[in-house]
Amino acid sequence: MTAALQLADAGVRVTLLEGRPRLGGLAFSFRRGDLTVDNGQHVYLRCCTAYRWFLDRIDGARLAPLQDRLDVPVLDVGHPRGPRLGRIRRDSLPVPLHLARSLATYPHLSLAERASVGRAALALKRLDPADPALDGIDFATWLGRHGQSPRTVEALWDLVGIPTLNAPAPQASMGLAAMVFKTGLLSEPGAADIGWAHVPLGELHDTRAAKELDALGVRTLLRTKAERISRTDDGRWTVAVPGETLTADAVVLAVPQQETHALLPEGALDDPDRLLDIATAPILNLHVVYDRKVLKRPFFTALGSPVQWVFDRTDSSGLTGGGQYLAVSQSAAQDEIDEPVAALREKYLPELERLLPAARGAGVRDFFVTRERTATFAPTPGVGRLRPGARTRAPGLFLAGAWTATGWPATMEGAVRSGFSAAGAALSAFGRRHDHPLQEAA
């Protein structure tokens, strides 16, 4: 969608193919009875300037507001002296002092562990995330070298790293981890302020995006998958879809890496099989509808429990009747992604009662699960050398997708940035002047 918007803005005639019945890719909504349900909880940060551009472009920024100031409640139910609530909050002081007071009073780490975090953060601030050497080691190894205890990794680094990278520290590239923490926590005081949609994702990524694409004259074909792409003798491209063959001067291929590998014409990449080495990682979401309000905050994250992040989705889902709808987002869910719903219900409802005393005795109107088995690319050490850029060796063929070489992990921000790169490369190939949308911000 980003590539289509950029190309259409430049006066190019665009046809957008979407294999699903709606726009939005892996960030979408669906109906379940009277509820409008997001397939998973998606958030972004103030430093996600590309995704913020996208929200502005589709007139959706006010529907996905940012916190005024970073504030993350962290509930530890595994503490020997009982549940303890801590917070990760920022002040308006310069980096890195903006987190100093919050860290100094963070109850889930010892005094020595808190001091070690400050030293590791200063070391991290000096790193260049684009350094290829960082891509070859895992985040846990680096943290261990810089004095971070297993508890510090669990209670702080993984608390942020697992949902943003979709991997725990031992399975995450240090290059991607450095990018997340340096950009989000160590660039500007407000960089890590959290934003999320207060309406269904479909309102943003489907309804409003489609309206903007239509206004630009983009021809959008839903339920339409490209079956084959090939270059013609005169240097143009044909795209075969069911019942039709499209002709184009250029093609932006914005599908997952395995599908890209299947569609690439011979010679388009030096080593196309590298795409098959980019693994995927799952995300599991549990949806619980209670008959009463059990959570007063908009969200929280947990320690000492298999529960990771919990969000209140009552208003955005359209739930009526006095109940409350909670979404439990479980990243890096390889061990549970195929668990039966009954087993997940048996495991997680008692955990929610342990975390939320108000849930004890509350009626459960509904419990259901959404699974994205290939939610993101796996950010494993070495993945950086596998990710291709937007340009291919085939003139007029460009790649997009969060899995391409954006420098970011698999996020909505990375997806939009890949669209910028693909559109910019295509416009350059057409000989058209093109200003990067984030040029001033950069």
Buried (B, 14 or more C-beta within 10 A) or exposed (E): BBBBBBBBBBEBEBBBBBBBEBBBBBBBBBEBEEBBBBBBBBBBBBBBBBBBBBBEBBEBBEBBEBBEBBBBBBBBBBEEEEBBEBBBBBBEEEBBEBBBEBBEEBBBBEEEBBEBBBEBBEEBBEBEBEEEEBBBBBBBEBBBEBBBBEEBBBBBBBBBBBBBBBBBBBBBBBBBBBBBBBBBBBBBBBBBBBBBBBBBBBBBBBBBBBEBBEEBEBEBBBEBBBEEBBBEEEEEBBBBBEEEEBEBEBBBBBBBBBBBBBBBBEEBBEEBEBBEEBBBBBBBBBBBBBEEBBBEEBBBBBBBBEBBBBBBBBEBBBBEEEBBBBBBBBBBBEEBBEBEEEEBBEBBBEBBBBBBEBBEEBEBBBBBBBBBEBBBBBBBBBBBEBBBBBBBEBEBBBBBBBBBBBBBBBBBBBBBBBBBBBBBBBBEBBEEEBEBBBEEEE
